[in-house]
Amino acid sequence: MTFSRDRVFEILGTVPDPEVPVISVVELGIVRDAAQRSDGTVEVTITPTYSGCPAMFEIERDVVSALEAAGAPSVEVKTVLSPAWTTDWIPETAREKLRKYGIAPPGPANDGGLVTLVRAKPPVQCPWCGSRNTTLKSEFGSTACKAIHVCKDCRQPFDEFKAI
């Protein structure tokens, strides 16, 4: 059975991210590449959202399970750290899924890794009502990649997926 890169990405497009299940590991941008070797092994290259991501072992297991269920004779997951993952790899369609799920999607990441000095970060748009009349409550939410905000208009709390 042949597993092209496109077929692997299609299969893994059904594997939800364990921390944000509304988007897949492909939509999150952590599945970087895939190829079938001459011995039939399907090799999948992933990049963690950050080096200490606690969900990576679960993601690796889910990737292997999904491909084996689709008939892959064997699967090898290779983790690469360079280039570092960025929220810029999340496509607009997945950002909209985050918004509908109640998580403010990330804005653009800082270009080139340059540090810029600003007086204050602009307010994050509420995914529930669209207001920018929001306030940051905590830099860290349920995971290190999210921050907690509250909308002053609709009074709903919400997570923001931080731009990295």
C-alpha positions as CSV (number, residue, x, y, z in Angstrom):
1,M,0.0,0.0,0.0
2,T,1.4,3.4,-1.0
3,F,1.3,6.4,1.4
4,S,2.1,9.6,-0.5
5,R,2.8,12.8,1.4
6,D,-0.7,14.1,0.5
7,R,-2.4,10.9,1.7
8,V,-0.5,11.0,5.0
9,F,-1.5,14.6,5.5
10,E,-5.1,13.8,4.7
11,I,-5.1,10.9,7.3
12,L,-3.4,13.1,9.9
13,G,-5.8,15.9,9.1
14,T,-8.3,13.8,11.1
15,V,-6.1,13.7,14.2
16,P,-7.1,16.4,16.7
17,D,-4.6,18.3,18.8
18,P,-5.0,16.9,22.3
19,E,-5.0,20.4,23.9
20,V,-7.1,22.2,21.3
21,P,-9.2,19.4,19.7
22,V,-11.1,21.8,17.3
23,I,-8.1,21.7,15.0
24,S,-5.9,18.9,13.7
25,V,-2.2,18.3,14.2
26,V,-1.9,19.2,10.5
27,E,-3.9,22.4,10.9
28,L,-1.8,23.4,13.9
29,G,1.3,23.2,11.6
30,I,3.3,20.6,13.7
31,V,3.2,18.0,11.0
32,R,6.0,19.2,8.8
33,D,6.6,16.4,6.3
34,A,5.9,12.8,5.5
35,A,7.3,10.2,3.2
36,Q,7.2,6.4,2.7
37,R,10.6,4.8,2.7
38,S,11.5,1.9,0.4
39,D,11.0,-0.6,3.3
40,G,7.3,0.6,3.5
41,T,7.8,2.5,6.7
42,V,5.9,5.8,6.8
43,E,8.1,8.5,8.2
44,V,6.4,11.6,9.6
45,T,8.3,14.7,10.6
46,I,6.8,16.9,13.4
47,T,7.9,20.1,15.1
48,P,6.6,20.7,18.7
49,T,4.9,24.0,19.4
50,Y,7.6,24.4,22.0
51,S,10.4,22.1,23.2
52,G,8.7,21.3,26.5
53,C,5.2,20.6,25.1
54,P,3.6,18.0,27.3
55,A,1.3,16.8,24.5
56,M,4.0,15.6,22.1
57,F,4.1,12.0,23.3
58,E,0.3,11.8,22.9
59,I,0.5,13.4,19.5
60,E,3.2,10.9,18.4
61,R,1.0,8.0,19.6
62,D,-2.0,9.4,17.8
63,V,-0.1,9.9,14.6
64,V,1.2,6.3,14.7
65,S,-2.3,4.9,15.6
66,A,-4.0,6.9,12.8
67,L,-1.6,5.7,10.1
68,E,-1.5,2.1,11.3
69,A,-5.4,2.1,11.3
70,A,-5.2,3.3,7.7
71,G,-2.9,0.3,6.8
72,A,0.6,1.6,7.2
73,P,2.9,-1.4,7.8
74,S,5.1,0.6,10.2
75,V,5.4,4.3,11.2
76,E,8.3,6.3,12.5
77,V,7.8,9.8,13.9
78,K,10.8,12.1,13.7
79,T,10.9,15.3,15.8
80,V,12.8,18.3,14.5
81,L,13.3,21.5,16.4
82,S,14.6,23.7,13.6
83,P,13.1,25.7,12.2
84,A,11.2,26.4,15.4
85,W,7.4,26.1,15.2
86,T,5.5,29.4,14.8
87,T,1.8,30.3,15.0
88,D,2.3,31.7,11.5
89,W,2.0,28.1,10.3
90,I,-1.6,27.9,11.4
91,P,-3.8,28.6,8.3
92,E,-6.6,31.1,8.3
93,T,-9.2,28.3,8.2
94,A,-7.9,26.8,11.4
95,R,-7.8,30.3,13.0
96,E,-11.5,30.6,12.2
97,K,-12.1,27.3,13.9
98,L,-10.3,28.5,17.0
99,R,-12.4,31.7,17.0
100,K,-15.7,29.7,16.7
101,Y,-14.5,27.4,19.5
102,G,-14.0,30.4,21.8
103,I,-10.3,30.9,21.5
104,A,-8.9,34.1,20.2
105,P,-6.5,33.1,17.4
106,P,-2.9,34.3,17.3
107,G,-1.9,37.4,15.4
108,P,1.2,37.4,13.3
109,A,4.4,36.3,15.1
110,N,7.2,38.8,15.6
111,D,9.1,38.9,12.3
112,G,12.7,37.9,12.4
113,G,12.7,37.3,16.2
114,L,13.3,41.0,16.8
115,V,12.2,42.5,20.1
116,T,10.2,45.6,19.8
117,L,9.4,48.0,22.6
118,V,5.7,49.1,22.9
119,R,3.8,50.8,25.6
120,A,1.1,48.2,25.8
121,K,-0.1,45.2,23.8
122,P,-3.2,46.0,21.8
123,P,-6.4,44.5,23.2
124,V,-7.3,41.0,21.9
125,Q,-10.6,40.7,20.1
126,C,-13.3,38.7,21.9
127,P,-14.1,35.5,20.0
128,W,-17.7,35.6,21.3
129,C,-18.9,39.1,20.5
130,G,-16.0,40.6,18.5
131,S,-15.4,43.4,20.9
132,R,-11.8,44.7,21.6
133,N,-12.9,46.0,25.0
134,T,-11.1,43.1,26.7
135,T,-8.6,42.8,29.5
136,L,-5.7,40.3,30.1
137,K,-6.3,38.4,33.3
138,S,-3.3,36.0,33.1
139,E,-0.4,35.5,30.8
140,F,-0.8,31.8,31.2
141,G,-4.0,29.8,30.6
142,S,-4.7,26.1,30.6
143,T,-1.5,25.6,28.6
144,A,1.6,27.7,28.3
145,C,0.6,28.7,24.7
146,K,-2.6,30.4,25.9
147,A,-3.4,33.5,27.9
148,I,-6.7,34.3,29.7
149,H,-8.7,37.3,28.9
150,V,-12.2,38.7,29.8
151,C,-14.5,40.7,27.6
152,K,-15.8,43.8,29.3
153,D,-18.8,43.9,26.9
154,C,-20.2,40.4,26.9
155,R,-18.4,39.5,30.2
156,Q,-17.2,36.2,28.8
157,P,-13.8,34.8,29.7
158,F,-11.8,33.4,26.9
159,D,-8.4,32.0,26.0
160,E,-6.0,33.7,23.5
161,F,-3.7,31.5,21.5
162,K,-0.4,33.4,21.9
163,A,1.5,34.4,18.8
164,I,4.9,32.7,18.8
